[in-house]
Amino acid sequence: MQDIQKIITAGKLRMTPDATRYLHLLANLPGQGALRSIDKLLKLASKHAEKTGEVIGTNLLRSIQASRLGIRVASEIDRHLEMRTANVA
């Protein structure tokens, strides 16, 4: 979690709390959570945010995931994330 926070702080990114939580969950998902993947996702999101002035949110991150990985794979990852959060709650 600290590694992700360092990436966010170093890039001076403006993110919603839900986007930060999404990244933490993604980083801890077995088979998906390499920090390199999080870094790539944040680089793409920051480019978009620079162009539009948007704050990075979960919808943007999920949209980028779908573009990078395909809708089917991105949906499967989201399903796994939802199952993990349901098991924690």
HUCORRA-V390417 format. One record per helix or strand of 3 or more residues. SS is the DSSP state (A for helix, B for strand). FROM is the first residue (numbers start at 1). TO is the last residue. Records with the same first field share a line. If there is no record, write none. Layout:
SS=FROM-TO ; FROM-TO
This chain:
A=2-10 ; 17-27 ; 35-52 ; 58-69 ; 71-88
